[in-house]
């Protein structure tokens, strides 16, 4: 599994989903049909994208769209962002204000279920009614992210110049003006 296959699965799940919030369920269903290695590699790629998108200016965008954003809320926002597909994800890292073009209601840009897709698919694959998180963590550790895949993921990202800027609420209008206009 590489980042190309990762995004292809997200696109397929988006196409199958009855609503934007069914993407995670579709991914679990699709991934559970694959072998353990592919499931855990998908999970590793997802976790790496979560890490690569943990950026202050993107957090500012999440704060505006969702009317505030805690640490956990930012994780859920990045889950939602990943579920929007590769183009939206990468565009948001290049310019968080580009999220103004995404159809989303205020306070609705979050998807906690996306954070659990890998493990949920793994548990379904094994038919585990009682979830053994230690076993899932061991399976994930047995299938580390290939450094070439990691490098390819990073090579596709073009961060905005000020992606790591510190901000306060007073700074939001200058950081993400179009989002502020839309959501405030």
Secondary structure, 3 states (H helix, E strand, C coil): CCHHHHHHHHHHHHHHCCCHHHHHHHHHHHHCCCCHHHHHHHHHHHHHHHHHCCCHHHHHHHHHHHCCCCHHHHHHHHHHHHHCCHHHHHHHHHCHHHHHHCCCCCCCCCCHHHHHHHHHHHHHHHCCCCCCHHHHHHHHHCCCCCHHHHHHHHHHCCCCCCCCCCCCHHHHHHHCHHHHHHHC
